[in-house]
Amino acid sequence: MQKQSHRGLSIRTVVAIGIGAAIVFLLKRFGSVPTGVPNTNIDTSYGFLAFFASLFGPIAGFIIGFLGHMLNDLTYGTPWWTWVFTTGIFGGVIGLFWKRFDVEGGNFGVKKIVSFNVLQVITNLVAWVLLAPTLDILVYSEPANKVYLQGIVSGISNAISTGVIGTILLVIYAASRTKRGSLKRE
C-alpha cells in the first residue's frame, strides 16, 4: 500500500504522476479516434487516467489528468483550459475512491468492478455533459448547442472507453497482487 509522508506525496506517487501524465498525453495525441463531432474524440486516455487515479489517489489523479490534457492541447497551440481542468477533476474524483477499491490489496471482484463503473459513468457524464460545456459557455462564450453536443458525445464515449480499458487494467493489476490475508504464517 502506498504511504504519503508527512511532507507530501511519496516518491512512488510523484513518479506515477510523471509516467501517468506522459501516457495520458500520448494517448490523447495518438490514441484518439474522431467522432465526427468537431473537436470531439473517442479518447482512450480516460481508462488509463482512471487506472492511475484508482492506484494513487485524488491528488495524483487530478495532476495526471490536468498535465496530460494540457500537454496535448499545447501541441495544437493553446490549452482549452475548461476541458483541461475538467480532465483533472475527472481524475481527482475517481481517485477519491482509491482506498475503497483497494486494487493494491488484490481484491477487485465483481462488486468493486460494478462500483468502479457506476462511479466512472456518473463522473464522466457530470464532467463532460454538465461541467465542461457550462464552463465553455461561461469562460469562452461558446454557443450552448455546440458545446453541449460535444459534451454529450464525450461523456458517452469516455464512459465506454473508461469502462472497457479502465476495468481491464484494474482487473489485471489486482490479479497480479497478493490478496490481503491470503498468506498465512506456518
N, C-alpha and C positions, 0 to 999 in steps of 0.2 A: 504494500500500500504506500502511496506517495505521502510524504510528510512535508508540510511547509515549516520552514524555520521561522523563528520569531522576527526575523528581519525581512521576510518577504517570501518570494517564490523559491522553490527548490531549484537546484541546478538542472535536474531532470526536467522540470516543468519549463524552464527557460529554453532548454534545448528543444523540447517538444514544440514550443511556440515557434521557434525558428524553422524547424522542419515542417510543421503544420502549415504555417503561412506560405512557405515555398510550394508545398503540394497544392494548397488551395489556389495560389496564383497560377501554377502550371495547368491545373485542371480547368480553371476559368478561361485561361488563354487558349489551351489546345484540346480540352476535353468537353467542349460545349457544342450542342447541336442547335442550329437556328430553328425557331418555331414557325416562322412566317410573320409573326408579330414583330414590328421594328424594335430593335434593342432588347429582345427577349429570347432567351435560350433555354433548352433543356440542359441543366447545369449539373455535372457530375460532382462538383466540388462540395456540395452540401452534405452528401453522405460521409465524405472524409472529415468535414468540419464537425459533424455530429459525433463521429467516432472519436476524434481527438478531444472534443468537449466532454464526452462521456468518460474519458480516461483521466483528464487533467483538470476538470472543473470550470467554473464560470469565468474566472479572470483569463485563463488560457483560451477558453472558447471565444470570448469576446475579442481578444487581441489577435488570435489566429484569423478569425473571420474578417476583422477590420483591416489588418495589414494585407492579407491575401487579396481581398477585393480592391483595396486602394492600389496595390502594385499593379494589378491587372488594368485598372482604369488609367493609370499613368502611362501605360503602353499605347493608349488611344488618345492621350492628351491630358485632359483634366479629370480628376476623380468626380464622380457623381455622388457627392457626399451623403445624400439621403439614403441611397442604396448601400453605400459602404457602411454607414452607421447601422443600417438595418441588418446587414450580414453579421456585424459584430453582436448586435442584440440577439439574433438567432443563436449564434454560438454560445453566448452567455447564458441564455435561458436553458438551452439543452444542458449546459454544464452545471446548472444549479442542482441537477438530479444525479450527478455522478456518484455520490455516496449511496444513493438508493439503488442505482443499477449495479454497483459493485462488480464491475466486469473483471477487475483485478482478482477478485475472490473466486473466479472460475465458475460462478453460478449465473448464467444468463439464459434461463429457460423460457418456456412459453409465457409465463406471467410477465416477466421482465421485457420480453420481446413485444408483447402487446402494450405494456405501459410505455415503452420507448416510442412505439409507433403512434399511439394516441397523442403523446406529448409532441412528437415532431410534426404530426399533421396539424395540430392546433397551432403550434408555434409558427409553422410555415404559413398557414392561412392568415393568422393575425399579422405576421411580419409583412407579407407580400400583398395581401388583399386590402389591408387597412393601413398599416403604418407607413410603408414606403410611398404608396401613391398619395396619401394625405400630406406627407412631408414634401413630396414633389410639388403639390399644389401650393402649399404654404411658403416654401423656400424659393422655388423656381417659377412659380405662376404657370405651371404646366396645365394643359386642358384636362379636365377631370375624366372625360370619356377615354382619352388616350392612356393615361397612367393607370386607371382602374382596370382597363383591359390588359395592359402589361402585367399588373399585379395579380389578376386572376390567373392568367396563363402561368406566370412564375410560381405562384402559390401551389397550383396543382402539380406542375412539372417538378418543382423542388421537393414536394412531399413524396412523389413517386420515386424520384431519384434517391432521396434520403432513406425512404423505406426499404428500397432494394439494396443499395450499396452500404448504407449505414448498418442495417441489420446483419448483412453478410459479414462485414468486418467485425462487428461486435461479437457475433456467434463464434467466428473463427478464433478471434483473440481470446475469448473466455475459455474456449476448448483447449487452448494452449497453456492455460494457467492451472496450477494445482488448486483443487477445490478446498475451500476452508473446511477444516475439521476432517479431511479425508486421510490425513496422516496420523497414525497412532504410534505412540512410544511402546516398544516391546520390552 
